[in-house]
């Protein structure tokens, strides 16, 4: 992590500790209570969280917001009063909220924790071993990791069909070839985090042996990347999340990570350990939820928001009700 990012993280952590006062140095506000009238379905019977006051959080992108809403609604159905502090800008802000106790839990990704937060450079290939290593090492930070979902939202580079065919792009090794053969065509649209994270562009370039020419990485909002790549004018390639619903909608081609650089990014509940000690029933409530969250299911939910224009909260609630986990009323 660069010095500027360390300073930003420190500033963000300080702001998070003041969150209860409604301050928002990193996008965190005082939040709002979940007012939904929901009750137990297949989970939450006996309302084991009755009397609890819990805060849920998330990062700012669609999948994270949906997962945060799912967690909050499950707690609500189990009897808790829930404060919604989802949609925090950047990865570090949400992490620090859970770590400091400004929030009680969120869904986080194992690869992000292993590389970005815990400082490792080599991913663990086996998804379970990756989760277990994160769980064991993060205990000292006052964080408890519950079992992970099958949902693996890893990074990928994507191209539209025309560019994939024109430049013979099937794998990330083909990207390295394109950089060397036709550097002017090797342009990438992506978010600001991917440009500096060790599990992002620097690591990809090192693993695949290329140096992207200066100016060839075009920073933009993550959500804009998909439409820009589909149009094919601003860039040849784009940084994507593999569970994003816009990939099939826009018929984008996902390039194979043929050297297996990207870690497993299985989503798992990352909980403040003090909250887990006080409310151990949380583990049993979230276990069947996580088990049901596959990559395909996440892509469908994400598409309802990013393609269909639906509200993430309503998408989360509809899914929980449809799956029988909770009931309305």
Backbone bond lengths (Angstrom), bond angles and torsions (degrees), N, CA, C in turn:
res aa  C-N    CA-C-N  psi(-1)  N-CA   C-N-CA  omega(-1)  CA-C   N-CA-C  phi
1 X - - - 1.471 - - 1.527 109.13 -
2 X 1.317 117.43 131.09 1.450 120.70 -179.28 1.519 110.72 -73.15
3 X 1.357 115.90 159.12 1.451 120.66 -176.80 1.509 112.16 -56.47
4 X 1.351 116.58 -40.94 1.458 119.36 -179.14 1.515 111.19 -61.66
5 X 1.341 116.77 -35.72 1.461 120.31 179.93 1.526 110.63 -73.61
6 X 1.341 117.03 -34.31 1.460 119.97 176.30 1.524 110.02 -63.29
7 X 1.344 115.99 -44.56 1.465 119.85 178.50 1.518 110.91 -63.14
8 X 1.345 115.48 -40.76 1.459 118.86 178.83 1.524 110.94 -63.41
9 X 1.343 115.80 -39.96 1.462 119.38 179.68 1.513 111.17 -64.51
10 X 1.346 115.87 -40.73 1.456 119.59 179.54 1.522 111.08 -64.40
11 X 1.331 115.37 -42.32 1.466 119.08 178.50 1.507 110.82 -64.06
12 X 1.346 115.15 -39.31 1.456 120.04 179.85 1.515 111.00 -64.71
13 X 1.337 116.86 -42.95 1.459 120.46 179.77 1.515 110.67 -61.34
14 X 1.345 117.16 -40.69 1.461 120.20 178.72 1.518 111.00 -63.03
15 X 1.329 115.29 -41.45 1.462 118.84 179.53 1.516 111.38 -64.52
16 X 1.341 116.11 -36.61 1.453 119.56 -178.45 1.519 111.87 -65.45
17 X 1.315 117.00 -34.50 1.451 120.22 179.72 1.519 111.51 -67.23
18 X 1.337 116.08 -18.66 1.460 120.55 177.77 1.520 111.58 -98.75
19 X 1.337 115.69 10.42 1.467 119.18 -172.99 1.515 112.98 -60.16
20 X 1.325 116.52 -34.57 1.461 118.79 -177.81 1.521 111.61 -61.75
21 X 1.329 115.79 -22.68 1.456 120.04 178.11 1.522 111.83 -87.08
22 X 1.337 115.64 -0.44 1.463 119.54 176.36 1.506 113.33 88.59
23 X 1.349 118.66 12.64 1.456 120.54 178.68 1.513 109.10 -82.93
24 X 1.351 116.08 155.99 1.464 117.94 -170.06 1.514 112.93 -145.95
25 X 1.309 119.03 59.45 1.453 121.68 -179.69 1.506 113.74 -63.30
26 X 1.337 119.34 -20.17 1.463 120.80 178.84 1.501 112.05 -130.99
27 X 1.294 117.18 29.64 1.443 118.80 176.25 1.516 113.22 96.75
28 X 1.337 118.23 -7.68 1.451 120.74 -179.94 1.517 109.99 -84.28
29 X 1.311 116.98 126.96 1.453 121.38 175.63 1.513 108.38 -110.68
30 X 1.334 115.98 -177.64 1.455 119.11 -178.03 1.521 111.86 -68.88
31 X 1.325 118.17 -14.11 1.447 121.57 175.56 1.516 112.69 83.36
32 X 1.327 115.36 178.33 1.455 120.73 179.24 1.519 108.73 -141.27
33 X 1.330 117.75 145.70 1.463 120.64 -179.32 1.531 111.05 -69.18
34 X 1.318 116.76 144.83 1.459 120.67 171.41 1.526 107.28 -76.13
35 X 1.322 115.93 118.76 1.460 120.55 -174.63 1.525 112.65 -100.77
36 X 1.327 117.67 4.48 1.465 120.80 -176.53 1.524 111.85 -61.23
37 X 1.313 114.69 143.95 1.457 120.77 172.83 1.523 107.50 -94.09
38 X 1.314 116.22 95.24 1.463 121.65 -178.67 1.524 108.85 -129.58
39 X 1.324 114.91 154.86 1.462 120.29 -178.90 1.523 109.22 -140.70
40 X 1.335 117.01 169.94 1.466 119.28 -176.65 1.520 113.17 -61.79
41 X 1.329 114.64 145.23 1.451 121.83 168.99 1.517 105.76 -114.09
42 X 1.341 115.83 -112.63 1.461 119.23 176.45 1.520 112.25 -76.00
43 X 1.330 117.14 -15.67 1.464 120.77 176.46 1.528 109.59 -122.98
44 X 1.340 116.03 158.81 1.457 120.92 175.55 1.509 115.07 84.77
45 X 1.339 117.23 8.01 1.458 119.11 -179.08 1.525 110.16 -63.25
46 X 1.336 115.62 138.08 1.455 120.13 -175.10 1.513 112.98 85.07
47 X 1.334 116.13 -2.55 1.478 122.76 177.79 1.531 111.25 47.33
48 X 1.348 117.05 64.96 1.469 120.86 -175.70 1.522 114.83 -66.82
49 X 1.334 117.77 -12.93 1.462 120.26 179.39 1.535 112.12 -104.26
50 X 1.322 117.49 15.34 1.465 120.56 178.70 1.524 109.84 -56.63
51 X 1.330 116.24 128.98 1.459 122.06 -179.05 1.515 114.49 90.61
52 X 1.326 117.41 -11.20 1.471 120.59 179.85 1.529 110.57 -78.71
53 X 1.323 115.63 147.45 1.460 123.02 173.31 1.521 106.68 -120.43
54 X 1.329 116.37 108.70 1.460 121.51 -173.22 1.520 111.11 -123.27
55 X 1.329 115.41 146.78 1.460 122.54 178.89 1.518 109.35 -117.68
56 X 1.321 116.31 129.72 1.466 120.85 177.04 1.524 109.01 -110.53
57 X 1.329 115.51 152.15 1.459 119.94 -179.44 1.520 109.86 -140.30
58 X 1.327 116.41 174.50 1.461 122.49 177.23 1.516 108.78 -166.57
59 X 1.320 115.72 168.35 1.462 121.10 169.33 1.524 108.37 -77.26
60 X 1.355 116.45 -174.38 1.456 118.92 -168.18 1.522 115.29 -94.44
61 X 1.341 119.69 -2.67 1.459 117.78 -176.49 1.531 111.38 -93.92
62 X 1.326 115.30 164.81 1.459 122.77 -167.67 1.520 113.61 -51.64
63 X 1.324 116.73 -54.70 1.466 119.26 -176.43 1.514 111.77 -58.17
64 X 1.343 116.31 -42.07 1.455 120.36 179.74 1.527 111.98 -63.15
65 X 1.314 116.17 -41.94 1.467 119.35 179.77 1.526 110.32 -64.24
66 X 1.329 116.88 -42.55 1.461 120.38 177.98 1.530 110.15 -60.63
67 X 1.328 117.08 -46.39 1.465 120.40 -179.35 1.526 111.38 -63.74
68 X 1.331 116.79 -38.36 1.463 119.99 176.67 1.518 111.91 -63.72
69 X 1.331 116.20 -39.95 1.458 120.37 178.53 1.534 110.79 -67.96
70 X 1.307 117.12 -38.49 1.468 120.74 176.63 1.526 110.08 -59.18
71 X 1.333 116.31 -48.46 1.462 119.91 179.72 1.518 111.02 -60.03
72 X 1.331 117.00 -46.34 1.458 120.83 -178.35 1.521 112.38 -62.50
73 X 1.326 117.69 -42.11 1.462 121.46 -179.28 1.520 111.99 -67.91
74 X 1.324 116.54 -35.40 1.465 120.10 175.93 1.527 110.54 -63.58
75 X 1.328 116.45 -44.90 1.466 120.23 178.11 1.531 110.62 -62.84
76 X 1.315 116.00 -40.55 1.468 121.13 -179.86 1.524 110.41 -62.69
77 X 1.332 117.30 -46.23 1.457 120.78 -179.87 1.524 111.96 -63.74
78 X 1.328 115.92 -27.70 1.472 120.88 179.92 1.523 112.24 -85.74
79 X 1.345 117.28 4.28 1.454 120.39 171.69 1.513 116.75 109.91
80 X 1.332 118.53 -3.07 1.459 120.99 -176.77 1.524 112.03 -82.81
81 X 1.319 115.76 154.19 1.459 121.52 163.36 1.517 106.23 -86.09
82 X 1.322 116.72 128.14 1.463 120.43 -171.26 1.515 110.87 -120.85
83 X 1.329 115.65 129.86 1.455 122.08 174.32 1.519 108.43 -102.52
84 X 1.313 115.95 127.59 1.471 123.03 -177.02 1.524 109.75 -93.55
85 X 1.347 116.17 108.84 1.463 121.41 173.81 1.524 109.32 -121.02
86 X 1.310 116.11 43.03 1.461 120.27 177.48 1.530 109.71 -78.08
87 X 1.346 114.33 171.50 1.473 121.62 174.52 1.526 113.06 73.84
88 X 1.342 116.68 44.06 1.466 122.23 175.10 1.527 109.10 -85.53
89 X 1.300 117.34 135.14 1.459 121.75 -178.44 1.528 110.84 -70.25
90 X 1.332 116.86 127.81 1.454 122.10 174.83 1.519 112.88 83.79
91 X 1.342 115.22 160.97 1.460 120.78 -178.32 1.519 112.60 -74.27
92 X 1.325 116.59 -39.45 1.463 120.25 -171.40 1.519 111.25 -68.09
93 X 1.331 117.85 -37.15 1.458 120.11 -177.20 1.510 113.36 -60.03
94 X 1.337 117.04 -47.48 1.459 120.52 -179.51 1.520 110.42 -66.03
95 X 1.309 116.59 -41.55 1.475 121.34 178.12 1.522 110.40 -57.89
96 X 1.323 117.07 -47.71 1.460 120.40 -178.09 1.521 111.85 -66.34
97 X 1.335 117.19 -29.86 1.460 119.95 176.94 1.522 110.68 -61.47
98 X 1.334 116.82 -44.85 1.461 121.00 179.01 1.525 110.52 -69.77
99 X 1.308 116.34 -43.58 1.465 121.11 -177.66 1.522 111.74 -62.30
100 X 1.325 117.01 -40.57 1.466 120.89 -176.81 1.520 113.27 -82.91
101 X 1.336 117.13 -16.29 1.458 120.43 -176.24 1.512 113.57 94.20
102 X 1.342 117.79 1.02 1.462 119.96 174.54 1.520 110.47 -66.05
103 X 1.331 116.94 -22.58 1.466 123.15 171.81 1.522 107.46 -134.73
104 X 1.322 115.85 156.29 1.467 120.25 -178.27 1.515 113.37 -94.52
105 X 1.323 117.87 -23.59 1.445 117.79 -179.11 1.514 113.87 -174.47
106 X 1.326 114.99 164.72 1.457 123.80 177.30 1.524 107.59 -161.40
107 X 1.312 117.09 169.63 1.460 121.78 167.00 1.525 107.45 -92.78
108 X 1.329 115.99 125.22 1.457 122.09 178.94 1.521 108.22 -124.48
109 X 1.315 116.99 168.82 1.457 122.46 -176.25 1.525 110.22 -107.92
110 X 1.326 115.77 135.22 1.464 120.25 -174.54 1.527 112.23 -61.11
111 X 1.326 117.00 -41.11 1.463 120.02 -179.54 1.516 112.41 -65.03
112 X 1.331 116.77 -38.46 1.459 120.57 178.06 1.518 110.18 -62.61
113 X 1.325 116.85 -44.27 1.463 120.10 179.92 1.526 110.96 -64.13
114 X 1.327 116.41 -44.96 1.460 120.59 -175.10 1.532 112.24 -65.14
115 X 1.314 116.74 -42.94 1.463 121.16 -176.32 1.529 112.21 -89.00
116 X 1.326 117.02 -53.65 1.463 121.18 -170.71 1.526 113.07 -79.10
117 X 1.329 117.29 -43.62 1.462 119.54 -175.43 1.524 112.82 -90.32
118 X 1.332 116.83 -39.84 1.466 120.02 -175.40 1.524 112.74 -95.64
119 X 1.323 117.31 -5.73 1.458 121.24 167.76 1.511 117.36 81.04
120 X 1.326 118.47 16.89 1.463 120.16 178.93 1.529 110.20 -84.55
121 X 1.308 115.80 155.33 1.463 120.11 -178.41 1.520 112.58 -109.04
122 X 1.322 117.66 -21.32 1.461 121.10 -178.97 1.527 109.83 -110.69
123 X 1.315 117.77 122.69 1.465 120.00 177.79 1.524 110.76 -72.09
124 X 1.313 116.03 159.95 1.460 122.38 172.66 1.520 107.27 -96.88
125 X 1.318 116.69 125.17 1.460 121.36 -170.08 1.522 112.20 -65.87
126 X 1.315 118.01 -44.07 1.461 121.07 -177.98 1.526 110.13 -73.37
127 X 1.336 119.02 124.36 1.465 121.18 -175.99 1.525 114.02 -58.84
128 X 1.344 116.80 -40.94 1.466 119.42 -179.41 1.518 110.82 -67.35
129 X 1.328 117.04 -43.30 1.461 120.27 179.33 1.530 110.99 -64.60
130 X 1.337 116.29 -35.45 1.464 120.22 176.21 1.523 109.89 -62.27
131 X 1.342 116.68 -48.19 1.470 120.55 178.62 1.524 111.16 -60.83
132 X 1.324 116.77 -44.07 1.465 120.68 -177.51 1.524 111.47 -63.72
133 X 1.325 116.83 -39.87 1.465 120.64 179.23 1.524 110.82 -64.68
134 X 1.349 116.21 -42.38 1.469 120.39 176.72 1.521 110.33 -63.54
135 X 1.318 117.12 -46.71 1.470 121.52 179.48 1.534 111.32 -55.27
136 X 1.330 115.57 -47.88 1.465 119.53 -175.59 1.525 112.17 -68.22
137 X 1.332 116.79 -41.67 1.466 119.52 -176.40 1.523 112.39 -75.44
138 X 1.327 117.21 -29.84 1.463 120.20 -175.81 1.528 113.17 -80.59
139 X 1.320 117.92 -9.00 1.468 120.21 178.94 1.522 111.54 -57.82
140 X 1.335 115.74 -36.46 1.467 119.43 -177.60 1.525 112.24 -69.58
141 X 1.312 117.53 -13.23 1.465 121.34 177.26 1.524 112.11 -94.99
142 X 1.330 116.37 6.83 1.460 118.85 -179.33 1.516 113.15 75.63
143 X 1.338 115.58 28.32 1.468 121.37 -178.36 1.523 109.60 -121.91
144 X 1.316 115.87 133.61 1.459 122.73 177.97 1.522 109.30 -111.73
145 X 1.322 116.22 124.50 1.463 121.73 177.52 1.524 109.18 -98.50
146 X 1.325 116.51 123.88 1.449 121.95 174.33 1.530 109.49 -90.06
147 X 1.330 119.03 164.49 1.471 121.19 -175.40 1.527 113.76 -52.03
148 X 1.323 114.61 142.01 1.464 121.76 -173.80 1.519 112.44 -81.34
149 X 1.316 114.39 157.47 1.465 122.42 174.32 1.526 110.04 -84.38
150 X 1.329 118.08 159.53 1.470 120.12 170.98 1.525 111.87 -62.99
151 X 1.325 117.23 -24.78 1.466 123.69 -179.95 1.531 110.00 -51.37
152 X 1.324 116.67 116.33 1.464 122.78 178.89 1.529 108.03 -120.75
153 X 1.325 115.65 97.43 1.459 121.07 -176.87 1.521 109.45 -95.51
154 X 1.311 115.61 74.97 1.453 119.50 -177.18 1.534 110.47 -87.75
155 X 1.320 115.42 166.74 1.460 120.92 174.75 1.529 110.23 -73.41
156 X 1.313 115.42 156.98 1.462 121.63 172.46 1.515 108.49 -156.30
157 X 1.306 116.37 157.32 1.460 121.11 168.01 1.524 107.08 -101.34
158 X 1.321 115.76 137.53 1.464 121.12 -178.40 1.525 109.76 -126.42
159 X 1.319 115.47 158.23 1.467 122.32 176.15 1.522 107.91 -142.14
160 X 1.331 115.91 157.22 1.462 117.06 172.97 1.530 108.49 -75.42
161 X 1.299 116.37 166.58 1.465 120.26 -173.72 1.532 112.05 -62.98
162 X 1.320 116.67 -36.68 1.471 120.16 -178.36 1.523 111.37 -65.31
163 X 1.334 116.66 -45.22 1.467 119.76 179.50 1.523 111.74 -69.85
164 X 1.320 116.40 -37.06 1.462 119.00 178.57 1.526 110.67 -60.81
165 X 1.327 115.90 -39.53 1.462 119.92 179.27 1.529 111.64 -74.37
166 X 1.334 116.97 -43.91 1.468 121.10 -176.91 1.522 112.07 -62.10
167 X 1.352 116.08 -43.02 1.464 120.08 -175.10 1.528 113.12 -101.95
168 X 1.337 116.38 9.37 1.468 122.45 178.05 1.542 110.80 53.54
169 X 1.328 114.60 55.37 1.465 121.17 -176.85 1.528 110.33 -100.88
170 X 1.307 115.68 112.56 1.460 121.86 176.45 1.525 111.59 -126.22
171 X 1.345 116.08 -31.80 1.458 121.63 -176.93 1.528 110.14 -132.03
172 X 1.334 116.10 171.00 1.459 119.83 175.24 1.526 111.18 -70.19
173 X 1.321 118.02 -24.71 1.467 119.97 172.66 1.520 110.59 -63.78
174 X 1.331 116.55 -31.76 1.468 120.11 176.11 1.525 111.12 -67.90
175 X 1.332 116.52 -30.89 1.470 119.77 175.72 1.520 109.66 -65.62
176 X 1.337 116.53 -44.09 1.464 120.32 177.48 1.527 111.11 -59.03
177 X 1.323 116.45 -40.22 1.463 120.47 177.25 1.519 110.93 -63.47
178 X 1.336 116.94 -42.38 1.459 120.64 -179.48 1.530 111.18 -63.26
179 X 1.327 117.08 -39.87 1.467 120.49 178.77 1.521 110.57 -58.90
180 X 1.316 116.69 -40.33 1.464 120.98 -177.70 1.536 112.46 -77.59
181 X 1.346 116.40 -38.87 1.462 120.19 -175.73 1.522 113.82 -83.63
182 X 1.318 116.25 -36.83 1.463 120.90 -175.66 1.523 109.06 -145.54
183 X 1.347 117.86 70.00 1.470 120.79 -173.23 1.521 114.08 -57.98
184 X 1.310 117.52 -29.18 1.462 119.52 179.13 1.512 113.16 -65.39
185 X 1.341 116.58 -26.57 1.466 120.89 -179.52 1.522 112.41 -86.49
186 X 1.329 116.92 -14.28 1.476 121.63 -175.42 1.527 110.39 -86.27
187 X 1.314 116.24 68.85 1.456 121.36 179.02 1.525 109.34 -105.85
188 X 1.338 115.58 141.81 1.460 121.37 -176.14 1.522 109.87 -128.86
189 X 1.309 116.96 128.35 1.464 122.11 171.54 1.518 108.47 -96.80
190 X 1.329 117.04 134.26 1.459 119.39 -179.89 1.510 112.56 -167.64
191 X 1.313 115.31 169.62 1.459 121.48 178.45 1.512 112.36 -73.99
192 X 1.325 116.03 165.76 1.459 121.19 -176.07 1.523 112.14 -68.28
193 X 1.339 118.34 -33.26 1.465 120.20 -178.33 1.516 111.83 -65.48
194 X 1.329 117.21 -42.37 1.455 120.63 -177.24 1.527 111.19 -61.29
195 X 1.317 117.14 -29.73 1.469 121.01 -177.03 1.518 112.51 -67.00
196 X 1.344 118.28 -22.75 1.468 120.27 -173.71 1.522 113.72 -122.21
197 X 1.333 118.03 -16.91 1.460 119.64 -177.69 1.527 111.25 -69.82
198 X 1.338 116.04 143.71 1.465 119.88 178.92 1.523 111.75 -64.59
199 X 1.343 116.47 -26.39 1.462 118.72 175.23 1.526 110.77 -92.60
200 X 1.334 115.99 20.50 1.448 122.79 179.43 1.514 111.37 -118.96
201 X 1.333 115.76 -140.17 1.466 121.13 -173.45 1.529 114.01 -57.84
202 X 1.350 119.82 -44.98 1.479 118.08 -179.45 1.529 112.46 -56.94
203 X 1.324 116.32 -42.54 1.461 119.42 -179.92 1.513 113.19 -70.74
204 X 1.337 116.56 -39.52 1.466 120.60 177.71 1.525 110.13 -60.68
205 X 1.334 116.20 -47.72 1.467 120.74 -178.54 1.525 111.56 -60.95
206 X 1.324 116.08 -41.01 1.471 120.04 -179.98 1.525 110.73 -67.51
207 X 1.321 116.72 -45.32 1.467 120.87 -177.44 1.522 111.97 -65.23
208 X 1.329 116.15 -39.54 1.467 119.71 -175.99 1.529 112.93 -96.47
209 X 1.327 117.37 -1.33 1.456 120.85 170.78 1.510 116.03 72.38
210 X 1.330 116.86 46.89 1.458 119.22 175.24 1.524 110.34 -138.51
211 X 1.319 114.96 158.96 1.462 121.97 175.34 1.515 106.91 -120.71
212 X 1.325 116.50 112.11 1.455 120.78 -178.65 1.530 109.20 -71.01
213 X 1.326 118.37 127.35 1.468 120.06 -179.99 1.531 112.05 -57.11
214 X 1.321 115.21 146.41 1.458 120.77 178.77 1.534 110.24 -57.10
215 X 1.281 115.49 132.73 1.453 120.23 179.78 1.519 114.37 90.87
216 X 1.336 117.23 -7.60 1.468 119.81 -179.05 1.526 113.08 -82.43
217 X 1.332 116.40 -13.31 1.467 119.37 174.90 1.524 107.54 -99.72
218 X 1.314 116.47 116.91 1.451 121.89 -174.83 1.525 109.61 -106.80
219 X 1.328 115.70 108.92 1.457 120.82 -176.47 1.519 111.27 -76.22
220 X 1.302 115.14 134.25 1.461 121.06 177.22 1.518 108.71 -158.75
221 X 1.310 115.65 167.91 1.453 120.51 177.32 1.524 109.77 -56.85
222 X 1.340 115.84 138.50 1.465 120.35 -176.76 1.527 112.31 -53.47
223 X 1.323 116.55 -39.73 1.451 119.83 -176.83 1.513 113.95 -68.07
224 X 1.328 117.12 -26.28 1.472 121.40 -179.03 1.523 111.19 -77.34
225 X 1.325 116.81 -24.07 1.461 121.64 -174.98 1.523 111.42 -54.37
226 X 1.317 116.97 -44.54 1.465 121.07 -173.34 1.531 111.54 -62.15
227 X 1.317 116.86 -46.03 1.463 119.40 -179.51 1.521 111.38 -68.77
228 X 1.333 117.32 -35.89 1.460 120.37 179.20 1.526 111.48 -66.89
229 X 1.327 116.20 -40.15 1.464 119.34 178.18 1.528 109.90 -67.87
230 X 1.315 116.83 -39.99 1.466 120.26 179.37 1.525 111.01 -61.17
231 X 1.342 116.48 -40.72 1.467 120.47 178.18 1.517 111.36 -69.93
232 X 1.338 117.16 -36.33 1.453 121.68 175.18 1.501 116.14 79.79
233 X 1.330 118.82 9.67 1.462 120.94 -177.68 1.523 111.53 -92.04
234 X 1.328 117.85 -45.45 1.463 121.14 -174.93 1.519 112.38 -76.85
235 X 1.333 116.80 -30.51 1.463 119.15 -176.27 1.523 110.17 -160.17
236 X 1.314 114.35 156.27 1.462 121.18 178.17 1.518 111.30 -82.06
237 X 1.329 115.61 -36.85 1.463 122.08 -174.60 1.518 110.36 -125.28
238 X 1.323 115.68 159.81 1.453 119.69 176.64 1.516 110.69 -141.19
239 X 1.323 114.93 152.79 1.465 121.40 176.05 1.522 107.72 -86.84
240 X 1.312 116.33 124.69 1.464 120.62 -176.08 1.516 110.92 -129.92
241 X 1.324 114.82 160.99 1.454 122.31 170.03 1.521 106.69 -101.00
242 X 1.317 117.33 131.43 1.464 120.32 -169.09 1.527 113.55 -66.44
243 X 1.332 118.36 -17.78 1.464 119.72 178.50 1.525 112.20 -96.88
244 X 1.320 118.09 9.66 1.460 120.06 -178.77 1.528 110.82 -72.13
245 X 1.325 116.31 131.82 1.456 121.67 -177.13 1.509 114.53 -69.78
246 X 1.337 117.40 -13.95 1.461 119.65 -179.40 1.520 112.81 -79.62
247 X 1.325 117.85 -15.19 1.468 120.28 179.37 1.525 111.12 -62.51
248 X 1.333 119.31 -54.37 1.471 117.84 177.39 1.518 113.14 -69.84
249 X 1.338 116.72 -34.35 1.462 119.82 -178.44 1.531 111.28 -61.61
250 X 1.346 116.74 -40.06 1.460 121.66 -177.99 1.524 112.65 -95.47
251 X 1.336 115.72 3.06 1.469 122.24 177.22 1.538 111.55 57.66
252 X 1.327 115.62 44.34 1.460 120.72 178.19 1.523 110.29 -84.18
253 X 1.316 115.34 146.60 1.466 120.44 179.12 1.526 109.62 -94.80
254 X 1.323 116.92 125.57 1.467 122.86 176.73 1.518 108.56 -87.38
255 X 1.338 116.69 123.16 1.464 120.81 -179.08 1.526 110.07 -81.75
256 X 1.306 115.48 137.57 1.468 121.44 -177.75 1.525 111.05 -70.15
257 X 1.313 116.57 133.49 1.466 123.22 173.96 1.531 107.26 -83.47
258 X 1.342 116.61 77.43 1.456 121.31 -168.06 1.522 114.25 -71.55
259 X 1.330 117.91 -13.06 1.468 120.59 174.00 1.524 111.90 -105.69
260 X 1.309 115.27 9.54 1.472 122.33 173.83 1.530 111.78 53.41
261 X 1.326 114.88 50.82 1.468 119.71 179.14 1.524 112.69 -76.17
262 X 1.326 117.30 -48.11 1.456 119.70 -171.27 1.528 111.24 -68.98
263 X 1.330 116.29 136.05 1.473 119.75 177.80 1.522 110.81 -69.35
264 X 1.336 114.76 171.21 1.455 120.28 168.60 1.521 108.58 -73.92
265 X 1.313 115.88 130.35 1.465 120.90 177.60 1.526 108.83 -115.31
266 X 1.329 115.63 61.24 1.461 118.87 177.92 1.523 109.64 -75.12
267 X 1.328 115.71 131.79 1.460 120.61 178.77 1.525 109.53 -75.41
268 X 1.329 115.91 135.69 1.463 121.17 179.44 1.522 109.04 -148.56
269 X 1.328 117.52 148.72 1.466 119.42 175.67 1.527 110.79 -65.50
270 X 1.319 114.90 123.15 1.462 122.87 176.06 1.529 105.86 -107.77
271 X 1.332 116.86 109.54 1.456 121.17 -170.78 1.522 111.44 -115.69
272 X 1.322 115.84 147.06 1.453 120.71 171.15 1.529 108.44 -65.82
273 X 1.321 117.29 127.12 1.465 120.89 -173.27 1.522 112.87 -61.84
274 X 1.326 117.47 -34.60 1.467 119.95 178.44 1.523 110.87 -63.94
275 X 1.320 116.32 -38.90 1.467 120.23 177.67 1.523 110.66 -65.35
276 X 1.345 117.19 -39.20 1.457 120.41 179.57 1.521 111.41 -66.84
277 X 1.317 116.46 -37.79 1.468 119.57 178.16 1.528 110.94 -64.89
278 X 1.310 116.48 -36.15 1.463 121.20 -178.84 1.520 111.34 -78.11
279 X 1.343 116.14 -35.09 1.470 120.49 -176.28 1.533 110.02 -130.12
280 X 1.320 117.92 70.87 1.476 120.42 -177.58 1.521 114.00 -63.46
281 X 1.342 117.39 -17.50 1.463 120.29 179.05 1.522 112.56 -63.17
282 X 1.333 116.84 -17.04 1.466 120.84 179.97 1.528 111.12 -56.01
283 X 1.325 116.57 -39.52 1.465 120.26 -177.35 1.518 111.44 -59.31
284 X 1.319 116.92 -45.19 1.454 120.50 -179.43 1.516 113.38 -69.80
285 X 1.327 116.52 -29.21 1.462 120.34 178.72 1.527 111.60 -70.30
286 X 1.327 116.51 -39.78 1.458 120.46 -173.55 1.531 113.62 -87.57
287 X 1.339 117.71 -20.23 1.470 120.42 -176.14 1.534 112.83 -56.73
288 X 1.336 120.10 -50.06 1.476 118.57 179.92 1.524 113.26 -69.40
289 X 1.325 117.12 -26.90 1.465 120.94 176.56 1.523 109.66 -64.82
290 X 1.337 115.65 -52.40 1.463 120.54 -178.37 1.521 111.14 -60.53
291 X 1.323 116.76 -39.44 1.462 120.61 -178.93 1.523 111.96 -60.70
292 X 1.317 116.39 -31.87 1.469 121.16 -177.15 1.525 112.84 -84.08
293 X 1.325 117.78 -16.33 1.463 121.25 -174.72 1.528 110.70 -83.98
294 X 1.317 115.92 94.71 1.463 122.17 176.75 1.528 109.62 -96.68
295 X 1.318 115.77 170.05 1.457 119.38 176.55 1.522 112.40 -62.80
296 X 1.333 116.16 -41.09 1.471 120.09 -179.97 1.523 110.75 -65.75
297 X 1.340 116.07 -40.17 1.459 119.27 179.52 1.527 110.28 -65.61
298 X 1.333 116.84 -42.41 1.465 120.32 178.29 1.516 111.20 -62.24
299 X 1.323 117.32 -40.16 1.468 120.27 179.64 1.523 111.06 -62.73
300 X 1.336 116.86 -38.55 1.463 120.25 177.85 1.534 111.09 -65.94
301 X 1.330 116.82 -43.17 1.464 120.57 179.54 1.527 110.55 -65.78
302 X 1.323 116.32 -43.30 1.464 120.32 179.55 1.526 111.45 -61.83
303 X 1.338 116.30 -38.87 1.465 120.32 -179.46 1.527 111.50 -64.80
304 X 1.327 117.29 -33.39 1.459 119.56 178.80 1.523 111.59 -61.44
305 X 1.344 116.02 -30.51 1.470 120.40 178.63 1.525 110.87 -87.50
306 X 1.331 116.78 -53.88 1.460 120.93 -171.27 1.526 113.97 -77.85
307 X 1.318 116.88 -25.19 1.462 120.93 178.63 1.527 110.54 -105.59
308 X 1.327 115.42 -45.31 1.458 120.10 -176.37 1.509 115.43 -85.53
309 X 1.338 117.77 -13.20 1.454 121.25 176.46 1.525 114.87 77.18
310 X 1.334 117.97 16.59 1.458 120.40 -179.88 1.523 111.63 -78.28
311 X 1.316 116.04 163.71 1.461 122.12 179.73 1.528 109.84 -80.87
312 X 1.343 118.81 131.95 1.478 120.82 -178.01 1.525 113.72 -56.72
313 X 1.325 116.55 -37.76 1.468 120.14 -179.96 1.521 110.74 -63.82
314 X 1.324 116.67 -44.71 1.456 120.03 -179.25 1.522 111.56 -69.22
315 X 1.323 117.08 -35.07 1.462 121.12 176.14 1.523 110.11 -62.64
316 X 1.338 116.28 -44.64 1.465 121.13 179.17 1.526 111.01 -61.88
317 X 1.321 116.67 -46.04 1.465 120.39 -178.12 1.522 111.02 -66.19
318 X 1.326 116.66 -43.36 1.460 120.48 179.89 1.521 110.56 -59.78
319 X 1.325 117.07 -41.65 1.467 120.98 179.64 1.521 111.19 -64.15
320 X 1.323 117.11 -46.11 1.467 120.74 -179.81 1.527 111.57 -62.09
321 X 1.328 116.34 -40.35 1.469 120.48 179.19 1.525 110.25 -69.30
322 X 1.328 116.13 -44.72 1.469 120.70 -178.51 1.528 111.30 -62.76
323 X 1.335 116.44 -36.24 1.459 120.60 178.73 1.538 112.45 -79.00
324 X 1.326 116.76 -7.83 1.455 120.90 178.40 1.517 114.84 83.57
325 X 1.342 117.32 7.49 1.461 120.01 -179.18 1.532 112.17 -69.64
326 X 1.337 116.76 -39.51 1.450 121.69 178.31 1.528 108.72 -134.56
327 X 1.337 115.49 169.76 1.452 121.08 176.45 1.513 108.87 -129.97
328 X 1.310 115.54 153.47 1.459 119.88 176.01 1.531 110.00 -87.84
329 X 1.349 114.45 152.73 1.459 119.50 174.53 1.516 113.83 96.15
